[in-house]
Amino acid sequence: MTKITFHPLGNADCARIDLDNGRKLLIDYADTHCTGSGDKYIDLPTALRADLQQAKRKHYDVVAFSHLDLDHCQGAGEFFFFQHSNARQASDRIVMTQMWVPAAVITESRNDLCDDAKLVQAEARYRLREGRDILVFSQPDCLDEWLRNQDIDPSTRDHLIVTAGTLVPGFTLARDNVEFFVHSPFASHLNDRGSTVVRNDDAIAFQATFQHSGRVTRVMFTADIAYEVLGNIVQVTELKGNTDRLKWDVFKLPHHSSWKSIGPEKGKDKTQPTPEIERLYGTYGERFGMIVSTSDPIPTVDTDQPPHRQAAAYYREKARDLHGEYIVTMEHPSLSTPTPLVVEISGTGHVVLRGSLTQTPYDSTAPRAG
């Protein structure tokens, strides 16, 4: 069986995928916990190290950084082993066997990046220059230009590039019981903007398809993509006749239940979706579908930053329509004691592990593992 663990980090992301053949993937990394503050966010490095220790390993097969905003890379500089930096190669650091990054990570200006994002970018650039241990998602013109500026023929890096509408190499249903279909980023978006990066919209989004005992379970990961790009994904995928790639049993929501990932207006009580977004949730969501909001608790009043109560109202409605669940990571299993949301995927579908099988929280008052 496969397990996907969504960590309670507030408005931040880190999901761990444990495949039944032992391979491990980490989708984003944001250590938001502040020791001694009393916050309820998990102590992410302690939790991840404990899991790796149990598995008798010190590496992830894949670490994906969907984009370079702080809530997707905070603390990465202190946790991972960096090939490009001798100062960050201590024996207790966690190895990233392969990195996944969008092309924007390579091409973006460093001017307004946080320190952790600068380190992730430097590592991605180093690996791309070296020609190993990385996959770059999309190949806009500015990526080719960056390579030429490094005196590298772009064609010599084609094997490290994966584009929207294709499968990620290195994983197969036959060997790993999973395949990853790339939905974004679109190279055309960066080309149309003259290489100007919009991190949320130039982020990695993909559908993971798991197969166990003939049963297929599909999980969508959509980073922080806004409704316009999410709508583009629906339109293009439908146009190409790949509607199976829009189906989902578990949907990791974009942007922490923000109304901006649903439609152009927040709405009074519920955000109204565009037609494409409505099809994504209403048509392509499977019965008993689970919608996961990696976010702070849903407020009862209007707020500028997500999560937004109007967006939550829409997602709850879609979950009810599917006879499924809308789960907020900082409310699971309760507001007082949020713990990791562990979704088990097997030949019978997907199920949330609850009770004694659910991990305990790591906060300033809880005992630390490791």
Contacts in CASP RR format, 6 or more apart in sequence:
PFRMAT RR
TARGET T0000
AUTHOR 0000-0000-0000
METHOD contacts of the structure
MODEL  1
MTKITFHPLGNADCARIDLDNGRKLLIDYADTHCTGSGDKYIDLPTALRA
DLQQAKRKHYDVVAFSHLDLDHCQGAGEFFFFQHSNARQASDRIVMTQMW
VPAAVITESRNDLCDDAKLVQAEARYRLREGRDILVFSQPDCLDEWLRNQ
DIDPSTRDHLIVTAGTLVPGFTLARDNVEFFVHSPFASHLNDRGSTVVRN
DDAIAFQATFQHSGRVTRVMFTADIAYEVLGNIVQVTELKGNTDRLKWDV
FKLPHHSSWKSIGPEKGKDKTQPTPEIERLYGTYGERFGMIVSTSDPIPT
VDTDQPPHRQAAAYYREKARDLHGEYIVTMEHPSLSTPTPLVVEISGTGH
VVLRGSLTQTPYDSTAPRAG
1 20 0 8 1.000
1 212 0 8 1.000
1 344 0 8 1.000
1 345 0 8 1.000
1 346 0 8 1.000
1 347 0 8 1.000
2 17 0 8 1.000
2 18 0 8 1.000
2 19 0 8 1.000
2 20 0 8 1.000
2 177 0 8 1.000
2 178 0 8 1.000
2 210 0 8 1.000
2 212 0 8 1.000
2 344 0 8 1.000
2 345 0 8 1.000
2 346 0 8 1.000
3 16 0 8 1.000
3 17 0 8 1.000
3 18 0 8 1.000
3 342 0 8 1.000
3 343 0 8 1.000
3 344 0 8 1.000
3 345 0 8 1.000
3 353 0 8 1.000
4 15 0 8 1.000
4 16 0 8 1.000
4 17 0 8 1.000
4 18 0 8 1.000
4 219 0 8 1.000
4 250 0 8 1.000
4 342 0 8 1.000
4 343 0 8 1.000
4 345 0 8 1.000
5 15 0 8 1.000
5 16 0 8 1.000
5 18 0 8 1.000
5 340 0 8 1.000
5 341 0 8 1.000
5 342 0 8 1.000
5 343 0 8 1.000
5 359 0 8 1.000
6 15 0 8 1.000
6 252 0 8 1.000
6 292 0 8 1.000
6 294 0 8 1.000
6 329 0 8 1.000
6 340 0 8 1.000
6 341 0 8 1.000
6 343 0 8 1.000
7 14 0 8 1.000
7 15 0 8 1.000
7 16 0 8 1.000
7 42 0 8 1.000
7 44 0 8 1.000
7 47 0 8 1.000
7 329 0 8 1.000
7 340 0 8 1.000
8 40 0 8 1.000
8 41 0 8 1.000
8 42 0 8 1.000
8 329 0 8 1.000
8 330 0 8 1.000
8 332 0 8 1.000
8 338 0 8 1.000
8 339 0 8 1.000
8 340 0 8 1.000
8 341 0 8 1.000
8 361 0 8 1.000
9 30 0 8 1.000
9 31 0 8 1.000
9 32 0 8 1.000
9 33 0 8 1.000
9 41 0 8 1.000
9 42 0 8 1.000
9 44 0 8 1.000
9 71 0 8 1.000
9 294 0 8 1.000
9 329 0 8 1.000
10 32 0 8 1.000
10 41 0 8 1.000
10 256 0 8 1.000
10 294 0 8 1.000
10 295 0 8 1.000
10 296 0 8 1.000
10 329 0 8 1.000
10 330 0 8 1.000
11 71 0 8 1.000
11 256 0 8 1.000
11 294 0 8 1.000
11 295 0 8 1.000
11 296 0 8 1.000
11 305 0 8 1.000
11 306 0 8 1.000
11 307 0 8 1.000
12 30 0 8 1.000
12 32 0 8 1.000
12 71 0 8 1.000
12 72 0 8 1.000
12 74 0 8 1.000
12 294 0 8 1.000
13 27 0 8 1.000
13 28 0 8 1.000
13 30 0 8 1.000
13 66 0 8 1.000
13 71 0 8 1.000
13 72 0 8 1.000
13 223 0 8 1.000
13 294 0 8 1.000
14 26 0 8 1.000
14 27 0 8 1.000
14 28 0 8 1.000
14 29 0 8 1.000
14 30 0 8 1.000
14 44 0 8 1.000
15 26 0 8 1.000
15 27 0 8 1.000
15 28 0 8 1.000
15 221 0 8 1.000
15 252 0 8 1.000
15 294 0 8 1.000
16 24 0 8 1.000
16 25 0 8 1.000
16 26 0 8 1.000
16 27 0 8 1.000
16 48 0 8 1.000
16 51 0 8 1.000
17 24 0 8 1.000
17 25 0 8 1.000
17 26 0 8 1.000
17 27 0 8 1.000
17 178 0 8 1.000
17 208 0 8 1.000
18 24 0 8 1.000
19 25 0 8 1.000
19 176 0 8 1.000
19 177 0 8 1.000
19 178 0 8 1.000
20 177 0 8 1.000
20 212 0 8 1.000
21 175 0 8 1.000
21 176 0 8 1.000
21 177 0 8 1.000
22 55 0 8 1.000
23 61 0 8 1.000
23 176 0 8 1.000
24 52 0 8 1.000
24 55 0 8 1.000
24 57 0 8 1.000
24 60 0 8 1.000
24 61 0 8 1.000
24 62 0 8 1.000
25 60 0 8 1.000
25 61 0 8 1.000
25 62 0 8 1.000
25 63 0 8 1.000
25 64 0 8 1.000
26 48 0 8 1.000
26 60 0 8 1.000
26 62 0 8 1.000
26 63 0 8 1.000
26 64 0 8 1.000
27 64 0 8 1.000
27 66 0 8 1.000
27 221 0 8 1.000
28 64 0 8 1.000
28 65 0 8 1.000
28 66 0 8 1.000
28 72 0 8 1.000
28 73 0 8 1.000
28 223 0 8 1.000
29 44 0 8 1.000
29 63 0 8 1.000
29 65 0 8 1.000
29 72 0 8 1.000
29 73 0 8 1.000
29 74 0 8 1.000
29 75 0 8 1.000
29 76 0 8 1.000
29 79 0 8 1.000
29 80 0 8 1.000
30 44 0 8 1.000
30 70 0 8 1.000
30 71 0 8 1.000
30 72 0 8 1.000
30 73 0 8 1.000
30 74 0 8 1.000
30 75 0 8 1.000
31 43 0 8 1.000
31 44 0 8 1.000
31 45 0 8 1.000
31 74 0 8 1.000
31 75 0 8 1.000
31 78 0 8 1.000
31 79 0 8 1.000
32 39 0 8 1.000
32 41 0 8 1.000
32 44 0 8 1.000
32 71 0 8 1.000
32 74 0 8 1.000
33 39 0 8 1.000
33 41 0 8 1.000
33 42 0 8 1.000
33 43 0 8 1.000
33 44 0 8 1.000
33 362 0 8 1.000
33 363 0 8 1.000
34 41 0 8 1.000
35 43 0 8 1.000
35 364 0 8 1.000
36 364 0 8 1.000
37 364 0 8 1.000
38 363 0 8 1.000
38 364 0 8 1.000
38 365 0 8 1.000
39 363 0 8 1.000
39 364 0 8 1.000
40 330 0 8 1.000
40 337 0 8 1.000
40 338 0 8 1.000
40 361 0 8 1.000
40 363 0 8 1.000
41 330 0 8 1.000
41 363 0 8 1.000
42 338 0 8 1.000
42 339 0 8 1.000
42 340 0 8 1.000
42 361 0 8 1.000
42 362 0 8 1.000
42 363 0 8 1.000
43 362 0 8 1.000
43 363 0 8 1.000
43 368 0 8 1.000
44 362 0 8 1.000
45 75 0 8 1.000
45 78 0 8 1.000
45 79 0 8 1.000
46 362 0 8 1.000
46 368 0 8 1.000
46 369 0 8 1.000
46 370 0 8 1.000
47 340 0 8 1.000
47 359 0 8 1.000
47 362 0 8 1.000
47 369 0 8 1.000
48 79 0 8 1.000
48 94 0 8 1.000
49 94 0 8 1.000
49 369 0 8 1.000
49 370 0 8 1.000
50 369 0 8 1.000
50 370 0 8 1.000
52 58 0 8 1.000
52 59 0 8 1.000
52 94 0 8 1.000
53 370 0 8 1.000
58 94 0 8 1.000
58 95 0 8 1.000
59 94 0 8 1.000
59 95 0 8 1.000
59 96 0 8 1.000
59 97 0 8 1.000
60 94 0 8 1.000
60 95 0 8 1.000
60 96 0 8 1.000
60 97 0 8 1.000
61 97 0 8 1.000
61 98 0 8 1.000
62 96 0 8 1.000
62 97 0 8 1.000
62 98 0 8 1.000
62 99 0 8 1.000
62 100 0 8 1.000
63 80 0 8 1.000
63 96 0 8 1.000
63 98 0 8 1.000
63 99 0 8 1.000
63 100 0 8 1.000
64 99 0 8 1.000
64 100 0 8 1.000
64 101 0 8 1.000
64 204 0 8 1.000
65 72 0 8 1.000
65 73 0 8 1.000
65 76 0 8 1.000
65 99 0 8 1.000
65 100 0 8 1.000
65 101 0 8 1.000
65 105 0 8 1.000
65 120 0 8 1.000
65 124 0 8 1.000
66 72 0 8 1.000
66 102 0 8 1.000
66 203 0 8 1.000
66 204 0 8 1.000
66 205 0 8 1.000
66 221 0 8 1.000
66 223 0 8 1.000
66 224 0 8 1.000
67 102 0 8 1.000
67 104 0 8 1.000
67 105 0 8 1.000
67 199 0 8 1.000
67 200 0 8 1.000
67 202 0 8 1.000
67 203 0 8 1.000
67 204 0 8 1.000
67 223 0 8 1.000
67 224 0 8 1.000
68 104 0 8 1.000
68 105 0 8 1.000
68 108 0 8 1.000
68 113 0 8 1.000
68 114 0 8 1.000
68 117 0 8 1.000
68 120 0 8 1.000
68 121 0 8 1.000
68 199 0 8 1.000
69 117 0 8 1.000
69 199 0 8 1.000
69 200 0 8 1.000
69 224 0 8 1.000
70 114 0 8 1.000
70 116 0 8 1.000
70 117 0 8 1.000
72 223 0 8 1.000
72 224 0 8 1.000
73 114 0 8 1.000
73 116 0 8 1.000
73 117 0 8 1.000
73 120 0 8 1.000
74 114 0 8 1.000
74 116 0 8 1.000
75 116 0 8 1.000
76 116 0 8 1.000
76 119 0 8 1.000
76 120 0 8 1.000
77 88 0 8 1.000
77 115 0 8 1.000
77 116 0 8 1.000
77 119 0 8 1.000
77 120 0 8 1.000
79 93 0 8 1.000
79 94 0 8 1.000
80 88 0 8 1.000
80 93 0 8 1.000
80 94 0 8 1.000
80 95 0 8 1.000
80 96 0 8 1.000
80 123 0 8 1.000
81 88 0 8 1.000
81 89 0 8 1.000
81 90 0 8 1.000
81 93 0 8 1.000
81 94 0 8 1.000
81 95 0 8 1.000
81 96 0 8 1.000
82 88 0 8 1.000
82 89 0 8 1.000
82 93 0 8 1.000
82 119 0 8 1.000
82 122 0 8 1.000
82 123 0 8 1.000
83 89 0 8 1.000
83 123 0 8 1.000
83 126 0 8 1.000
83 127 0 8 1.000
83 130 0 8 1.000
83 133 0 8 1.000
84 122 0 8 1.000
84 123 0 8 1.000
84 125 0 8 1.000
84 126 0 8 1.000
84 127 0 8 1.000
85 119 0 8 1.000
85 122 0 8 1.000
85 123 0 8 1.000
88 119 0 8 1.000
96 123 0 8 1.000
96 133 0 8 1.000
97 133 0 8 1.000
98 133 0 8 1.000
98 134 0 8 1.000
98 135 0 8 1.000
99 123 0 8 1.000
99 124 0 8 1.000
99 127 0 8 1.000
99 133 0 8 1.000
99 134 0 8 1.000
99 135 0 8 1.000
100 134 0 8 1.000
100 135 0 8 1.000
100 137 0 8 1.000
100 168 0 8 1.000
100 204 0 8 1.000
101 120 0 8 1.000
101 124 0 8 1.000
101 134 0 8 1.000
101 135 0 8 1.000
101 136 0 8 1.000
101 137 0 8 1.000
101 204 0 8 1.000
102 136 0 8 1.000
102 137 0 8 1.000
102 138 0 8 1.000
102 185 0 8 1.000
102 202 0 8 1.000
102 203 0 8 1.000
102 204 0 8 1.000
103 136 0 8 1.000
103 137 0 8 1.000
103 138 0 8 1.000
103 139 0 8 1.000
103 140 0 8 1.000
103 142 0 8 1.000
103 143 0 8 1.000
103 185 0 8 1.000
103 187 0 8 1.000
103 190 0 8 1.000
103 202 0 8 1.000
104 185 0 8 1.000
104 190 0 8 1.000
104 197 0 8 1.000
104 199 0 8 1.000
104 202 0 8 1.000
104 203 0 8 1.000
105 120 0 8 1.000
105 121 0 8 1.000
105 124 0 8 1.000
105 136 0 8 1.000
106 121 0 8 1.000
106 124 0 8 1.000
106 125 0 8 1.000
106 128 0 8 1.000
106 136 0 8 1.000
106 143 0 8 1.000
106 146 0 8 1.000
107 140 0 8 1.000
107 142 0 8 1.000
107 143 0 8 1.000
107 146 0 8 1.000
107 190 0 8 1.000
107 195 0 8 1.000
107 197 0 8 1.000
108 121 0 8 1.000
108 197 0 8 1.000
108 199 0 8 1.000
109 197 0 8 1.000
110 118 0 8 1.000
110 121 0 8 1.000
113 121 0 8 1.000
124 134 0 8 1.000
124 136 0 8 1.000
127 133 0 8 1.000
127 134 0 8 1.000
128 134 0 8 1.000
128 136 0 8 1.000
128 147 0 8 1.000
128 157 0 8 1.000
128 160 0 8 1.000
129 150 0 8 1.000
129 152 0 8 1.000
131 156 0 8 1.000
131 157 0 8 1.000
131 160 0 8 1.000
134 160 0 8 1.000
135 160 0 8 1.000
135 161 0 8 1.000
135 162 0 8 1.000
135 168 0 8 1.000
135 169 0 8 1.000
136 143 0 8 1.000
136 157 0 8 1.000
136 160 0 8 1.000
136 161 0 8 1.000
136 162 0 8 1.000
137 161 0 8 1.000
137 162 0 8 1.000
137 163 0 8 1.000
137 164 0 8 1.000
137 182 0 8 1.000
137 184 0 8 1.000
137 185 0 8 1.000
137 204 0 8 1.000
138 161 0 8 1.000
138 162 0 8 1.000
138 163 0 8 1.000
138 164 0 8 1.000
138 184 0 8 1.000
138 185 0 8 1.000
138 186 0 8 1.000
138 187 0 8 1.000
138 190 0 8 1.000
138 202 0 8 1.000
139 154 0 8 1.000
139 161 0 8 1.000
139 163 0 8 1.000
139 187 0 8 1.000
140 187 0 8 1.000
140 188 0 8 1.000
140 189 0 8 1.000
140 190 0 8 1.000
140 191 0 8 1.000
140 195 0 8 1.000
141 187 0 8 1.000
141 190 0 8 1.000
141 191 0 8 1.000
141 195 0 8 1.000
142 190 0 8 1.000
142 191 0 8 1.000
142 194 0 8 1.000
142 195 0 8 1.000
143 154 0 8 1.000
143 161 0 8 1.000
144 154 0 8 1.000
145 195 0 8 1.000
147 153 0 8 1.000
147 154 0 8 1.000
147 157 0 8 1.000
148 154 0 8 1.000
162 168 0 8 1.000
162 169 0 8 1.000
162 182 0 8 1.000
163 182 0 8 1.000
163 187 0 8 1.000
164 182 0 8 1.000
164 183 0 8 1.000
164 184 0 8 1.000
164 185 0 8 1.000
164 186 0 8 1.000
164 187 0 8 1.000
164 236 0 8 1.000
165 181 0 8 1.000
165 182 0 8 1.000
165 183 0 8 1.000
165 237 0 8 1.000
165 240 0 8 1.000
165 242 0 8 1.000
165 245 0 8 1.000
166 181 0 8 1.000
166 182 0 8 1.000
167 179 0 8 1.000
167 180 0 8 1.000
167 181 0 8 1.000
167 182 0 8 1.000
168 179 0 8 1.000
168 180 0 8 1.000
168 181 0 8 1.000
168 182 0 8 1.000
168 206 0 8 1.000
170 176 0 8 1.000
171 178 0 8 1.000
171 179 0 8 1.000
171 180 0 8 1.000
172 179 0 8 1.000
173 179 0 8 1.000
173 209 0 8 1.000
173 211 0 8 1.000
177 210 0 8 1.000
177 211 0 8 1.000
177 212 0 8 1.000
178 208 0 8 1.000
178 209 0 8 1.000
178 210 0 8 1.000
178 211 0 8 1.000
179 208 0 8 1.000
179 209 0 8 1.000
180 206 0 8 1.000
180 207 0 8 1.000
180 208 0 8 1.000
180 209 0 8 1.000
181 206 0 8 1.000
181 207 0 8 1.000
181 209 0 8 1.000
181 242 0 8 1.000
181 245 0 8 1.000
182 204 0 8 1.000
182 205 0 8 1.000
182 206 0 8 1.000
183 205 0 8 1.000
183 206 0 8 1.000
183 207 0 8 1.000
183 222 0 8 1.000
183 233 0 8 1.000
183 237 0 8 1.000
183 245 0 8 1.000
184 201 0 8 1.000
184 202 0 8 1.000
184 203 0 8 1.000
184 204 0 8 1.000
184 205 0 8 1.000
184 225 0 8 1.000
184 229 0 8 1.000
184 233 0 8 1.000
185 201 0 8 1.000
185 202 0 8 1.000
185 203 0 8 1.000
185 204 0 8 1.000
185 205 0 8 1.000
186 229 0 8 1.000
186 232 0 8 1.000
186 236 0 8 1.000
189 198 0 8 1.000
189 201 0 8 1.000
189 202 0 8 1.000
189 229 0 8 1.000
190 196 0 8 1.000
190 197 0 8 1.000
190 202 0 8 1.000
199 224 0 8 1.000
200 223 0 8 1.000
200 224 0 8 1.000
200 225 0 8 1.000
200 226 0 8 1.000
200 255 0 8 1.000
201 225 0 8 1.000
201 226 0 8 1.000
201 228 0 8 1.000
201 229 0 8 1.000
203 223 0 8 1.000
203 224 0 8 1.000
203 225 0 8 1.000
204 221 0 8 1.000
204 223 0 8 1.000
205 220 0 8 1.000
205 221 0 8 1.000
205 222 0 8 1.000
205 223 0 8 1.000
205 225 0 8 1.000
205 230 0 8 1.000
205 233 0 8 1.000
205 254 0 8 1.000
206 220 0 8 1.000
206 221 0 8 1.000
207 218 0 8 1.000
207 219 0 8 1.000
207 220 0 8 1.000
207 221 0 8 1.000
207 245 0 8 1.000
207 246 0 8 1.000
207 247 0 8 1.000
207 248 0 8 1.000
208 218 0 8 1.000
208 219 0 8 1.000
208 220 0 8 1.000
208 221 0 8 1.000
209 216 0 8 1.000
209 217 0 8 1.000
209 218 0 8 1.000
209 219 0 8 1.000
210 216 0 8 1.000
210 217 0 8 1.000
210 218 0 8 1.000
210 219 0 8 1.000
210 345 0 8 1.000
211 217 0 8 1.000
212 345 0 8 1.000
212 346 0 8 1.000
212 347 0 8 1.000
212 349 0 8 1.000
213 346 0 8 1.000
213 347 0 8 1.000
214 347 0 8 1.000
215 346 0 8 1.000
215 347 0 8 1.000
215 348 0 8 1.000
215 349 0 8 1.000
217 249 0 8 1.000
217 250 0 8 1.000
217 345 0 8 1.000
217 349 0 8 1.000
217 350 0 8 1.000
218 247 0 8 1.000
218 248 0 8 1.000
218 249 0 8 1.000
218 250 0 8 1.000
218 286 0 8 1.000
219 248 0 8 1.000
219 249 0 8 1.000
219 250 0 8 1.000
219 251 0 8 1.000
219 252 0 8 1.000
219 345 0 8 1.000
220 248 0 8 1.000
220 250 0 8 1.000
220 251 0 8 1.000
220 252 0 8 1.000
221 252 0 8 1.000
222 230 0 8 1.000
222 251 0 8 1.000
222 252 0 8 1.000
222 253 0 8 1.000
222 254 0 8 1.000
222 261 0 8 1.000
223 254 0 8 1.000
223 255 0 8 1.000
224 254 0 8 1.000
224 255 0 8 1.000
224 256 0 8 1.000
224 258 0 8 1.000
224 261 0 8 1.000
225 233 0 8 1.000
225 254 0 8 1.000
225 255 0 8 1.000
225 261 0 8 1.000
226 254 0 8 1.000
226 255 0 8 1.000
226 260 0 8 1.000
226 261 0 8 1.000
227 260 0 8 1.000
227 261 0 8 1.000
227 262 0 8 1.000
227 263 0 8 1.000
227 264 0 8 1.000
227 273 0 8 1.000
227 274 0 8 1.000
227 277 0 8 1.000
230 254 0 8 1.000
230 261 0 8 1.000
230 276 0 8 1.000
230 277 0 8 1.000
230 280 0 8 1.000
231 274 0 8 1.000
231 276 0 8 1.000
231 277 0 8 1.000
231 280 0 8 1.000
232 276 0 8 1.000
233 246 0 8 1.000
234 246 0 8 1.000
234 276 0 8 1.000
234 277 0 8 1.000
234 279 0 8 1.000
234 280 0 8 1.000
235 276 0 8 1.000
237 243 0 8 1.000
237 245 0 8 1.000
237 246 0 8 1.000
238 246 0 8 1.000
243 284 0 8 1.000
246 279 0 8 1.000
246 280 0 8 1.000
246 284 0 8 1.000
247 284 0 8 1.000
247 285 0 8 1.000
247 286 0 8 1.000
248 284 0 8 1.000
248 285 0 8 1.000
248 286 0 8 1.000
248 289 0 8 1.000
249 285 0 8 1.000
249 286 0 8 1.000
249 288 0 8 1.000
249 289 0 8 1.000
249 290 0 8 1.000
249 349 0 8 1.000
249 350 0 8 1.000
250 289 0 8 1.000
250 290 0 8 1.000
250 292 0 8 1.000
250 343 0 8 1.000
250 350 0 8 1.000
251 281 0 8 1.000
251 285 0 8 1.000
251 289 0 8 1.000
251 290 0 8 1.000
251 291 0 8 1.000
251 292 0 8 1.000
252 292 0 8 1.000
252 294 0 8 1.000
253 261 0 8 1.000
253 291 0 8 1.000
253 292 0 8 1.000
253 293 0 8 1.000
253 294 0 8 1.000
253 315 0 8 1.000
254 261 0 8 1.000
255 261 0 8 1.000
255 306 0 8 1.000
256 293 0 8 1.000
256 294 0 8 1.000
256 295 0 8 1.000
256 296 0 8 1.000
256 306 0 8 1.000
256 307 0 8 1.000
257 293 0 8 1.000
257 295 0 8 1.000
257 298 0 8 1.000
257 306 0 8 1.000
257 307 0 8 1.000
257 308 0 8 1.000
257 311 0 8 1.000
257 312 0 8 1.000
257 315 0 8 1.000
257 328 0 8 1.000
258 306 0 8 1.000
258 307 0 8 1.000
258 308 0 8 1.000
258 311 0 8 1.000
259 265 0 8 1.000
259 266 0 8 1.000
259 267 0 8 1.000
259 271 0 8 1.000
259 306 0 8 1.000
259 308 0 8 1.000
259 310 0 8 1.000
259 311 0 8 1.000
261 277 0 8 1.000
261 311 0 8 1.000
262 271 0 8 1.000
262 272 0 8 1.000
262 273 0 8 1.000
262 274 0 8 1.000
262 277 0 8 1.000
262 311 0 8 1.000
262 314 0 8 1.000
263 271 0 8 1.000
263 272 0 8 1.000
263 273 0 8 1.000
263 274 0 8 1.000
263 277 0 8 1.000
264 274 0 8 1.000
265 271 0 8 1.000
265 272 0 8 1.000
266 302 0 8 1.000
266 308 0 8 1.000
266 310 0 8 1.000
267 310 0 8 1.000
268 310 0 8 1.000
269 310 0 8 1.000
269 313 0 8 1.000
270 310 0 8 1.000
270 313 0 8 1.000
270 314 0 8 1.000
270 317 0 8 1.000
271 308 0 8 1.000
271 310 0 8 1.000
271 311 0 8 1.000
271 313 0 8 1.000
271 314 0 8 1.000
272 314 0 8 1.000
273 281 0 8 1.000
273 314 0 8 1.000
281 291 0 8 1.000
281 315 0 8 1.000
281 318 0 8 1.000
282 318 0 8 1.000
282 321 0 8 1.000
282 322 0 8 1.000
285 318 0 8 1.000
285 322 0 8 1.000
286 322 0 8 1.000
287 322 0 8 1.000
287 323 0 8 1.000
287 324 0 8 1.000
288 322 0 8 1.000
288 323 0 8 1.000
288 324 0 8 1.000
289 319 0 8 1.000
289 322 0 8 1.000
289 323 0 8 1.000
289 324 0 8 1.000
289 325 0 8 1.000
290 319 0 8 1.000
290 324 0 8 1.000
290 325 0 8 1.000
290 327 0 8 1.000
290 343 0 8 1.000
290 350 0 8 1.000
290 352 0 8 1.000
291 315 0 8 1.000
291 318 0 8 1.000
291 319 0 8 1.000
291 324 0 8 1.000
291 325 0 8 1.000
291 326 0 8 1.000
291 327 0 8 1.000
292 327 0 8 1.000
292 329 0 8 1.000
292 341 0 8 1.000
292 343 0 8 1.000
293 307 0 8 1.000
293 312 0 8 1.000
293 315 0 8 1.000
293 326 0 8 1.000
293 327 0 8 1.000
293 328 0 8 1.000
293 329 0 8 1.000
294 329 0 8 1.000
295 306 0 8 1.000
295 307 0 8 1.000
295 328 0 8 1.000
295 329 0 8 1.000
295 330 0 8 1.000
296 307 0 8 1.000
296 328 0 8 1.000
296 330 0 8 1.000
297 307 0 8 1.000
297 328 0 8 1.000
297 330 0 8 1.000
297 331 0 8 1.000
297 335 0 8 1.000
298 307 0 8 1.000
298 309 0 8 1.000
298 312 0 8 1.000
298 328 0 8 1.000
298 331 0 8 1.000
299 307 0 8 1.000
299 308 0 8 1.000
299 309 0 8 1.000
300 309 0 8 1.000
301 309 0 8 1.000
302 308 0 8 1.000
302 309 0 8 1.000
303 309 0 8 1.000
307 328 0 8 1.000
312 326 0 8 1.000
312 328 0 8 1.000
315 326 0 8 1.000
316 326 0 8 1.000
318 326 0 8 1.000
319 325 0 8 1.000
319 326 0 8 1.000
325 352 0 8 1.000
327 341 0 8 1.000
327 352 0 8 1.000
329 338 0 8 1.000
329 341 0 8 1.000
330 338 0 8 1.000
331 338 0 8 1.000
332 338 0 8 1.000
332 339 0 8 1.000
332 341 0 8 1.000
333 339 0 8 1.000
333 354 0 8 1.000
333 355 0 8 1.000
333 358 0 8 1.000
337 361 0 8 1.000
338 361 0 8 1.000
339 358 0 8 1.000
339 359 0 8 1.000
339 360 0 8 1.000
339 361 0 8 1.000
340 358 0 8 1.000
340 359 0 8 1.000
341 352 0 8 1.000
342 352 0 8 1.000
342 353 0 8 1.000
342 357 0 8 1.000
342 358 0 8 1.000
342 359 0 8 1.000
343 350 0 8 1.000
343 351 0 8 1.000
343 352 0 8 1.000
343 353 0 8 1.000
344 350 0 8 1.000
344 351 0 8 1.000
344 352 0 8 1.000
344 353 0 8 1.000
360 366 0 8 1.000
362 368 0 8 1.000
362 369 0 8 1.000
END
